[in-house]
């Protein structure tokens, strides 16, 4: 892809970490991306994530979670839905 062909996007993410215990927390966020491209409505991606973060040892941290994403297809009308572990 040539840089001049790229479509600019604006991303907004809101999230929160909830401390459960020392070294453990629940992480959540919601994110939306919009883009300006002729013949589209501006929406590009909406994503929701929820996960559990913990320390395996003092130097290693692990996050286990689920993500769900809605993404506008290139035709500018249809939406794909993705979900699964992250």
Secondary structure, 3 states (H helix, E strand, C coil): CCHHHCCCEEEEEEEEEEEEECCEEEEEEEEEEEECCCCCCCEEEEEEEEEEEEEEECCEEEEEEEEEEEEECCCCCCEEEEEEEC
